[in-house]
Amino acid sequence: MDLTDPRYAYMFGFLQADGYLTQGRGQKGHLATEINARDIHILREFQQLTPYYSSITERVRSTNFSENHHSATWSVSSLEARTVVSELGIPYGKKSFRVRPPRTEFSRPDYVRGIIDADGSLGWTAQGFPYLSLSSASTAIAAYLCHYGKKITGTERTISRNQRDGVYNVCYYKETAQQLAAHLYYDGCLALDHKKANAESIQTWRRPAGMRIAPPRRRWTAQDDEELVRLGDPAVAALTLDRTEQSCAMRLWRIRTGQVTVAPQKIPFSP
């Protein structure tokens, strides 16, 4: 499984995000992924790429989202095949927190597209803006998308787990989403049909006249935090640090409530 081959890089990213590797007694076990039957074409591509016997089955069952969910499952049992993907970075058992980008050379846009196809989303927001997003429990995967997204678009993203379900949500909007989608979903690439169509669709959006472009987000440095605490007044800090008073007030509140640590200076708290 040569991950410098765009097809295998995509397949590996997809399986890392939406596949599972099980191990039974002796040499028993299987590598599989189950997806909506509308996307069965991608499973047939996996079957063509795999030099071992694999099967595709379909079933209809009741889920939390539908009483008649029609799904398709691709599965391969070969021990050699399972050993290859395990060594590349798909662990046996629960993997959502443990997966990470390959440590060998790999085709980056295709790998990232596989992750997005399996665990991401792209299309239009309720307000009619283009977006591209990823939800992942893996710190390494979420951080890699931020790193790769900045390299391609220049837009910086930071990650933190949401309180509801403990996953990371990395989102890009408007021109940034268009730029990243165009890079990942290039002509002739292996991808889910409906996501490839969405990637093409969002390219039609144009920023309305008069819509402000937000400036790049400035990250807070340790020196900024120390100066903010020393001044202790958001209005004064806003002038000194060339930031908005609202931004300084919010940052000061986060420091004083322990959400941000500033060391080694002791922070006074004024109720």
C-alpha positions as CSV (number, residue, x, y, z in Angstrom):
1,M,0.0,0.0,0.0
2,D,2.2,2.8,-1.3
3,L,0.8,6.0,0.2
4,T,2.6,8.2,-2.3
5,D,0.0,6.8,-4.8
6,P,-2.9,9.3,-4.5
7,R,-5.5,6.4,-4.6
8,Y,-3.9,4.6,-1.7
9,A,-3.4,7.8,0.3
10,Y,-7.1,8.6,-0.1
11,M,-8.1,5.1,0.8
12,F,-5.9,5.0,3.8
13,G,-7.2,8.4,5.1
14,F,-10.8,7.2,4.6
15,L,-10.2,4.0,6.4
16,Q,-8.4,5.7,9.3
17,A,-11.4,7.9,9.8
18,D,-14.3,5.6,9.0
19,G,-12.9,2.1,9.0
20,Y,-12.3,-0.4,11.8
21,L,-9.8,-3.3,12.3
22,T,-10.9,-6.3,14.4
23,Q,-8.9,-9.2,15.7
24,G,-10.2,-12.6,16.7
25,R,-8.7,-15.9,17.8
26,G,-5.5,-17.0,16.0
27,Q,-5.3,-15.2,12.7
28,K,-8.9,-14.3,12.4
29,G,-10.1,-10.7,12.0
30,H,-11.1,-8.2,9.3
31,L,-10.7,-4.7,8.1
32,A,-14.0,-3.1,7.2
33,T,-15.9,0.1,6.6
34,E,-19.7,0.7,6.5
35,I,-21.1,3.7,4.7
36,N,-24.4,4.9,3.2
37,A,-25.3,2.7,0.2
38,R,-25.4,5.8,-2.1
39,D,-21.6,5.9,-1.8
40,I,-21.1,2.2,-2.7
41,H,-19.0,3.3,-5.7
42,I,-16.1,4.2,-3.4
43,L,-16.2,0.7,-1.9
44,R,-15.9,-0.8,-5.4
45,E,-12.9,1.4,-5.9
46,F,-11.4,0.0,-2.7
47,Q,-12.1,-3.5,-3.9
48,Q,-10.3,-2.8,-7.2
49,L,-7.3,-1.4,-5.3
50,T,-7.0,-4.3,-2.9
51,P,-4.9,-7.3,-4.1
52,Y,-6.7,-9.6,-1.7
53,Y,-10.2,-11.0,-1.8
54,S,-12.7,-8.6,-0.3
55,S,-16.5,-8.4,-0.2
56,I,-19.2,-5.8,-0.4
57,T,-22.5,-6.4,1.3
58,E,-25.6,-4.3,1.8
59,R,-28.3,-4.2,4.5
60,V,-31.3,-2.1,5.6
61,R,-31.7,-1.4,9.3
62,S,-33.3,1.0,11.8
63,T,-30.9,3.7,13.2
64,N,-31.3,6.8,15.4
65,F,-31.6,8.8,12.1
66,S,-33.7,6.6,9.9
67,E,-36.0,3.6,10.2
68,N,-34.8,2.2,6.9
69,H,-31.1,3.1,6.7
70,H,-29.5,1.4,3.6
71,S,-25.8,0.8,4.1
72,A,-23.0,-1.0,2.3
73,T,-20.0,-2.6,4.0
74,W,-16.6,-3.4,2.4
75,S,-14.6,-6.1,4.2
76,V,-11.2,-7.9,3.8
77,S,-10.0,-10.6,6.1
78,S,-6.5,-11.3,4.8
79,L,-4.0,-11.3,7.6
80,E,-1.3,-9.8,5.4
81,A,-3.6,-6.9,4.4
82,R,-4.5,-6.3,8.0
83,T,-0.9,-6.3,9.0
84,V,0.0,-3.7,6.3
85,V,-2.7,-1.2,7.4
86,S,-2.0,-1.8,11.1
87,E,1.7,-1.0,10.6
88,L,0.8,2.1,8.6
89,G,-1.4,3.5,11.4
90,I,-4.8,1.9,11.7
91,P,-4.8,0.2,15.2
92,Y,-7.0,-2.7,16.2
93,G,-10.0,-1.9,18.3
94,K,-11.1,1.6,19.3
95,K,-9.0,4.0,17.3
96,S,-10.8,7.4,17.3
97,F,-8.4,9.0,19.8
98,R,-5.2,7.1,18.6
99,V,-5.1,7.6,14.8
100,R,-2.5,10.0,13.4
101,P,-1.0,10.9,10.0
102,P,1.3,8.3,8.5
103,R,5.0,8.4,9.6
104,T,6.0,7.4,6.1
105,E,5.9,9.6,3.0
106,F,2.3,10.1,1.6
107,S,0.3,12.1,-0.8
108,R,-1.0,14.8,1.4
109,P,-4.0,16.3,-0.5
110,D,-5.4,12.8,-1.2
111,Y,-4.9,11.7,2.4
112,V,-6.6,14.8,3.8
113,R,-9.5,14.4,1.2
114,G,-10.0,10.8,2.5
115,I,-10.3,12.1,6.0
116,I,-12.8,14.8,5.0
117,D,-14.9,12.4,2.9
118,A,-15.2,10.0,5.9
119,D,-15.4,12.4,8.9
120,G,-15.8,15.8,7.4
121,S,-18.4,17.9,5.6
122,L,-18.5,20.6,2.9
123,G,-21.3,22.6,1.3
124,W,-23.4,25.6,2.3
125,T,-24.2,27.1,5.7
126,A,-27.7,28.1,6.6
127,Q,-26.7,31.7,5.7
128,G,-25.6,30.6,2.2
129,F,-21.8,30.7,2.8
130,P,-19.4,27.9,1.6
131,Y,-17.8,25.8,4.4
132,L,-15.5,22.9,4.8
133,S,-15.2,21.2,8.2
134,L,-13.9,18.1,10.0
135,S,-15.0,16.5,13.3
136,S,-12.4,14.2,14.8
137,A,-11.6,12.9,18.3
138,S,-7.9,12.6,17.3
139,T,-5.7,15.4,18.4
140,A,-3.1,14.5,15.8
141,I,-5.6,14.5,12.9
142,A,-7.2,17.8,13.9
143,A,-3.9,19.4,14.4
144,Y,-2.6,18.2,11.0
145,L,-5.6,19.6,9.2
146,C,-4.9,23.0,10.9
147,H,-1.3,22.7,9.8
148,Y,-2.1,21.7,6.2
149,G,-5.0,24.2,5.9
150,K,-2.7,27.1,6.9
151,K,0.0,25.9,4.4
152,I,-2.6,25.9,1.6
153,T,-4.8,28.9,2.5
154,G,-2.7,31.0,4.9
155,T,-5.6,30.8,7.4
156,E,-4.7,29.8,10.9
157,R,-7.0,27.6,13.0
158,T,-6.5,26.4,16.6
159,I,-8.2,23.4,18.2
160,S,-9.9,22.6,21.4
161,R,-12.3,19.8,22.3
162,N,-16.0,20.8,22.5
163,Q,-17.7,20.2,25.9
164,R,-20.6,18.4,24.4
165,D,-18.9,15.3,23.0
166,G,-15.2,15.9,23.4
167,V,-14.3,16.1,19.7
168,Y,-12.5,18.7,17.7
169,N,-14.4,20.8,15.1
170,V,-12.1,22.4,12.5
171,C,-14.0,24.7,10.2
172,Y,-13.2,26.9,7.2
173,Y,-15.6,29.4,5.6
174,K,-16.1,31.5,2.5
175,E,-13.0,32.0,0.3
176,T,-10.9,29.9,2.6
177,A,-13.3,27.0,2.2
178,Q,-13.3,27.4,-1.6
179,Q,-9.6,27.5,-1.8
180,L,-9.1,24.4,0.4
181,A,-11.9,22.5,-1.4
182,A,-10.4,23.3,-4.9
183,H,-7.0,22.1,-3.7
184,L,-8.3,18.8,-2.3
185,Y,-11.0,17.9,-4.9
186,Y,-9.0,18.3,-8.1
187,D,-10.2,17.0,-11.5
188,G,-10.0,13.2,-11.7
189,C,-9.4,12.6,-8.0
190,L,-10.9,9.6,-6.1
191,A,-13.7,10.9,-3.9
192,L,-17.3,10.5,-2.9
193,D,-19.5,11.7,-5.7
194,H,-21.7,14.0,-3.6
195,K,-18.8,15.6,-1.8
196,K,-17.0,16.2,-5.1
197,A,-20.2,17.8,-6.4
198,N,-20.4,20.0,-3.3
199,A,-16.7,21.0,-3.7
200,E,-17.5,22.2,-7.2
201,S,-20.8,23.9,-6.2
202,I,-19.3,26.1,-3.5
203,Q,-16.8,27.6,-6.1
204,T,-19.7,29.5,-7.5
205,W,-20.0,31.8,-4.4
206,R,-18.9,35.3,-4.7
207,R,-18.5,37.7,-1.8
208,P,-21.3,40.3,-1.9
209,A,-20.3,43.9,-2.4
210,G,-19.8,45.6,0.9
211,M,-19.2,42.4,2.9
212,R,-16.3,43.0,5.2
213,I,-13.3,40.7,5.1
214,A,-12.2,39.9,8.6
215,P,-8.5,40.5,9.2
216,P,-6.2,37.6,10.1
217,R,-6.6,36.5,13.7
218,R,-3.8,37.6,16.0
219,R,-2.7,35.0,18.5
220,W,-2.0,36.0,22.1
221,T,1.7,35.7,23.1
222,A,3.1,35.1,26.6
223,Q,4.4,38.7,26.5
224,D,0.9,40.0,25.6
225,D,-0.7,38.1,28.5
226,E,1.9,39.4,31.0
227,E,1.3,43.0,29.8
228,L,-2.4,42.6,30.0
229,V,-2.3,41.2,33.5
230,R,0.2,44.0,34.6
231,L,-2.1,46.7,33.3
232,G,-5.3,45.0,34.6
233,D,-7.6,47.4,32.6
234,P,-9.0,46.3,29.2
235,A,-9.4,49.8,27.9
236,V,-5.7,50.7,28.7
237,A,-4.5,47.4,27.4
238,A,-6.4,47.8,24.2
239,L,-4.4,51.0,23.4
240,T,-1.0,49.5,24.5
241,L,-1.5,46.2,22.7
242,D,-3.3,47.5,19.7
243,R,-6.3,45.3,20.2
244,T,-10.0,45.8,20.8
245,E,-11.2,46.5,24.3
246,Q,-13.6,43.5,24.0
247,S,-10.8,41.2,23.1
248,C,-8.7,42.4,26.0
249,A,-11.6,42.0,28.5
250,M,-12.4,38.5,27.3
251,R,-8.7,37.4,27.5
252,L,-8.3,38.9,31.0
253,W,-11.4,37.1,32.1
254,R,-10.1,33.8,30.8
255,I,-6.8,34.3,32.6
256,R,-8.4,35.3,35.9
257,T,-10.8,32.3,35.7
258,G,-7.9,29.8,35.1
259,Q,-8.8,29.0,31.5
260,V,-5.5,30.5,30.4
261,T,-2.3,30.1,32.5
262,V,0.2,32.9,32.8
263,A,3.4,31.9,34.6
264,P,5.2,32.7,36.7
265,Q,3.4,36.0,37.6
266,K,0.8,36.0,40.3
267,I,-2.5,37.2,39.0
268,P,-4.7,39.5,41.2
269,F,-8.4,39.0,41.0
270,S,-10.8,41.9,41.4
271,P,-14.5,40.8,41.6
